[in-house]
Amino acid sequence: MDPKTDKLVRRATMVATITASYFLLTADYGPEPNVLDPIKRALKSAEHSVKSLVFGSEKESQESEKGKGSSNVAREHP
């Protein structure tokens, strides 16, 4: 087998094994607290960080809206 193909197959196998293991472990525990909770929190935190990086944080958008609103009010009512 070609070395590049072999490497791709090994990586795909590892990802599939890890994914299947995660789903099997979480299916056994259900919503109750378990060993995987720190991993879930880390994934959620990373997801939130990426979303705030790509779309901007909610606080920044709220502050910019407040700043725009107060400057418009000042212009309308000197």
MDAnalysis code that builds the backbone (N, CA, C; Angstrom):
import MDAnalysis as mda
import numpy as np

u = mda.Universe.empty(234, n_residues=78, atom_resindex=np.repeat(np.arange(78), 3), trajectory=True)
u.add_TopologyAttr("name", ["N", "CA", "C"] * 78)
u.add_TopologyAttr("resid", np.arange(1, 79))
u.add_TopologyAttr("resname", ["MET", "ASP", "PRO", "LYS", "THR", "ASP", "LYS", "LEU", "VAL", "ARG", "ARG", "ALA", "THR", "MET", "VAL", "ALA", "THR", "ILE", "THR", "ALA", "SER", "TYR", "PHE", "LEU", "LEU", "THR", "ALA", "ASP", "TYR", "GLY", "PRO", "GLU", "PRO", "ASN", "VAL", "LEU", "ASP", "PRO", "ILE", "LYS", "ARG", "ALA", "LEU", "LYS", "SER", "ALA", "GLU", "HIS", "SER", "VAL", "LYS", "SER", "LEU", "VAL", "PHE", "GLY", "SER", "GLU", "LYS", "GLU", "SER", "GLN", "GLU", "SER", "GLU", "LYS", "GLY", "LYS", "GLY", "SER", "SER", "ASN", "VAL", "ALA", "ARG", "GLU", "HIS", "PRO"])
u.atoms.positions = np.array([
    [0.855, -1.184, 0.000],
    [0.000, 0.000, 0.000],
    [0.891, 1.234, 0.000],
    [0.430, 2.279, -0.654],
    [1.153, 3.543, -0.724],
    [1.287, 4.116, 0.699],
    [2.451, 4.676, 1.062],
    [2.629, 5.204, 2.429],
    [1.624, 6.311, 2.789],
    [1.288, 7.163, 1.831],
    [0.322, 8.234, 2.127],
    [-1.067, 7.660, 2.393],
    [-1.447, 6.660, 1.623],
    [-2.742, 6.011, 1.810],
    [-2.784, 5.286, 3.145],
    [-1.686, 4.615, 3.462],
    [-1.595, 3.894, 4.735],
    [-1.743, 4.858, 5.912],
    [-1.071, 6.006, 5.823],
    [-1.153, 7.006, 6.892],
    [-2.581, 7.545, 7.032],
    [-3.233, 7.794, 5.903],
    [-4.609, 8.286, 5.921],
    [-5.555, 7.262, 6.539],
    [-5.380, 6.008, 6.178],
    [-6.236, 4.940, 6.713],
    [-6.035, 4.804, 8.221],
    [-4.789, 4.883, 8.678],
    [-4.528, 4.782, 10.122],
    [-5.159, 5.936, 10.887],
    [-5.032, 7.143, 10.355],
    [-5.625, 8.301, 11.042],
    [-7.144, 8.215, 11.063],
    [-7.733, 7.822, 9.956],
    [-9.190, 7.687, 9.912],
    [-9.665, 6.619, 10.890],
    [-8.904, 5.544, 11.010],
    [-9.252, 4.472, 11.947],
    [-9.179, 4.971, 13.387],
    [-8.142, 5.744, 13.708],
    [-8.018, 6.278, 15.067],
    [-9.172, 7.220, 15.398],
    [-9.515, 8.106, 14.479],
    [-10.615, 9.044, 14.719],
    [-11.929, 8.287, 14.888],
    [-12.167, 7.294, 14.049],
    [-13.400, 6.512, 14.146],
    [-13.458, 5.748, 15.471],
    [-12.334, 5.206, 15.907],
    [-12.288, 4.460, 17.174],
    [-12.566, 5.384, 18.355],
    [-11.957, 6.549, 18.353],
    [-12.163, 7.501, 19.452],
    [-13.618, 7.976, 19.479],
    [-14.160, 8.277, 18.314],
    [-15.551, 8.740, 18.240],
    [-16.522, 7.664, 18.717],
    [-16.310, 6.438, 18.274],
    [-17.190, 5.338, 18.683],
    [-17.077, 5.101, 20.189],
    [-15.870, 5.161, 20.729],
    [-15.677, 4.970, 22.170],
    [-16.406, 6.041, 22.962],
    [-16.285, 7.290, 22.514],
    [-16.965, 8.392, 23.204],
    [-18.470, 8.167, 23.221],
    [-19.044, 7.836, 22.073],
    [-20.493, 7.626, 22.014],
    [-20.923, 6.428, 22.852],
    [-20.155, 5.371, 22.862],
    [-20.508, 4.208, 23.676],
    [-20.433, 4.526, 25.161],
    [-19.421, 5.271, 25.564],
    [-19.303, 5.619, 26.982],
    [-20.417, 6.563, 27.424],
    [-20.724, 7.543, 26.622],
    [-21.766, 8.494, 27.020],
    [-23.153, 7.864, 26.961],
    [-23.356, 6.894, 26.100],
    [-24.656, 6.226, 26.024],
    [-24.924, 5.427, 27.296],
    [-23.870, 4.884, 27.895],
    [-24.033, 4.107, 29.116],
    [-24.386, 4.989, 30.304],
    [-23.814, 6.184, 30.363],
    [-24.007, 7.045, 31.519],
    [-25.240, 7.920, 31.412],
    [-25.587, 8.344, 30.227],
    [-26.729, 9.231, 30.063],
    [-26.433, 10.613, 30.589],
    [-27.438, 11.335, 31.075],
    [-27.237, 12.717, 31.500],
    [-26.631, 12.863, 32.894],
    [-26.441, 11.763, 33.603],
    [-25.886, 11.843, 34.950],
    [-24.419, 12.272, 34.903],
    [-23.931, 12.933, 35.965],
    [-22.520, 13.334, 36.009],
    [-21.617, 12.103, 35.896],
    [-20.528, 12.255, 35.141],
    [-19.611, 11.131, 34.964],
    [-18.198, 11.622, 34.687],
    [-17.337, 10.702, 34.368],
    [-15.920, 10.984, 34.161],
    [-15.694, 11.891, 32.949],
    [-16.581, 11.855, 31.990],
    [-16.394, 12.611, 30.758],
    [-16.834, 14.068, 30.854],
    [-17.373, 14.497, 31.977],
    [-17.833, 15.871, 32.121],
    [-16.737, 16.909, 31.874],
    [-15.505, 16.718, 32.376],
    [-14.457, 17.709, 32.065],
    [-14.190, 17.820, 30.563],
    [-14.291, 16.717, 29.856],
    [-14.078, 16.745, 28.408],
    [-15.215, 17.513, 27.736],
    [-16.432, 17.266, 28.191],
    [-17.582, 17.976, 27.628],
    [-17.467, 19.476, 27.881],
    [-17.044, 19.859, 29.094],
    [-16.893, 21.278, 29.410],
    [-15.804, 21.914, 28.551],
    [-14.709, 21.187, 28.333],
    [-13.626, 21.716, 27.501],
    [-14.093, 21.906, 26.061],
    [-14.877, 20.956, 25.560],
    [-15.400, 21.082, 24.193],
    [-16.351, 22.269, 24.078],
    [-17.223, 22.432, 25.064],
    [-18.162, 23.556, 25.058],
    [-17.415, 24.887, 25.150],
    [-16.375, 24.928, 25.990],
    [-15.588, 26.144, 26.139],
    [-14.878, 26.487, 24.835],
    [-14.302, 25.476, 24.184],
    [-13.626, 25.704, 22.910],
    [-14.623, 26.174, 21.854],
    [-15.800, 25.569, 21.854],
    [-16.838, 25.958, 20.897],
    [-17.232, 27.419, 21.119],
    [-17.412, 27.802, 22.386],
    [-17.780, 29.177, 22.710],
    [-16.663, 30.146, 22.299],
    [-15.414, 29.762, 22.540],
    [-14.286, 30.620, 22.184],
    [-14.216, 30.846, 20.679],
    [-14.410, 29.782, 19.918],
    [-14.359, 29.910, 18.461],
    [-15.510, 30.770, 17.963],
    [-16.696, 30.567, 18.528],
    [-17.843, 31.382, 18.115],
    [-17.613, 32.848, 18.432],
    [-17.085, 33.144, 19.616],
    [-16.851, 34.544, 19.968],
    [-15.737, 35.143, 19.125],
    [-14.767, 34.335, 18.712],
    [-13.700, 34.817, 17.854],
    [-14.224, 35.117, 16.454],
    [-15.060, 34.229, 15.937],
    [-15.564, 34.385, 14.576],
    [-16.664, 35.442, 14.513],
    [-17.629, 35.365, 15.403],
    [-18.790, 36.236, 15.337],
    [-18.701, 37.438, 16.267],
    [-17.721, 37.484, 17.134],
    [-17.624, 38.544, 18.129],
    [-18.409, 38.149, 19.363],
    [-17.955, 38.617, 20.498],
    [-18.648, 38.251, 21.728],
    [-19.927, 39.047, 21.872],
    [-20.844, 38.537, 22.653],
    [-22.131, 39.202, 22.868],
    [-21.933, 40.515, 23.612],
    [-20.979, 40.555, 24.533],
    [-20.735, 41.768, 25.305],
    [-20.264, 42.896, 24.397],
    [-19.356, 42.566, 23.445],
    [-18.858, 43.598, 22.541],
    [-19.982, 44.171, 21.692],
    [-20.857, 43.313, 21.193],
    [-21.951, 43.789, 20.344],
    [-22.941, 44.626, 21.153],
    [-23.193, 44.229, 22.401],
    [-24.109, 44.995, 23.238],
    [-23.511, 46.350, 23.589],
    [-22.202, 46.384, 23.879],
    [-21.554, 47.644, 24.217],
    [-21.526, 48.578, 23.017],
    [-21.279, 48.034, 21.835],
    [-21.248, 48.891, 20.653],
    [-22.637, 49.434, 20.347],
    [-23.680, 48.639, 20.578],
    [-25.045, 49.127, 20.375],
    [-25.385, 50.216, 21.385],
    [-24.950, 50.034, 22.635],
    [-25.203, 51.054, 23.656],
    [-24.472, 52.341, 23.304],
    [-23.239, 52.207, 22.849],
    [-22.458, 53.382, 22.468],
    [-23.081, 54.105, 21.299],
    [-23.569, 53.392, 20.318],
    [-24.219, 54.009, 19.163],
    [-25.511, 54.702, 19.588],
    [-26.262, 54.056, 20.444],
    [-27.536, 54.618, 20.884],
    [-27.347, 55.889, 21.677],
    [-26.375, 55.935, 22.566],
    [-26.166, 57.127, 23.378],
    [-25.608, 58.266, 22.538],
    [-24.778, 57.978, 21.533],
    [-24.254, 59.050, 20.698],
    [-25.349, 59.613, 19.799],
    [-26.261, 58.753, 19.338],
    [-27.385, 59.227, 18.527],
    [-28.313, 60.098, 19.357],
    [-28.546, 59.729, 20.591],
    [-29.400, 60.516, 21.468],
    [-28.768, 61.874, 21.724],
    [-27.467, 61.902, 21.915],
    [-26.777, 63.171, 22.160],
    [-26.866, 64.071, 20.942],
    [-26.802, 63.523, 19.768],
    [-26.885, 64.320, 18.563],
    [-28.305, 64.873, 18.368],
    [-29.298, 64.059, 18.692],
    [-30.670, 64.481, 18.500],
    [-31.109, 65.500, 19.550],
    [-30.617, 65.369, 20.781],
    [-31.001, 66.240, 21.881],
    [-29.757, 66.867, 22.484],
    [-29.294, 68.001, 21.943],
    [-28.063, 68.620, 22.465],
    [-28.217, 69.241, 23.830],
])
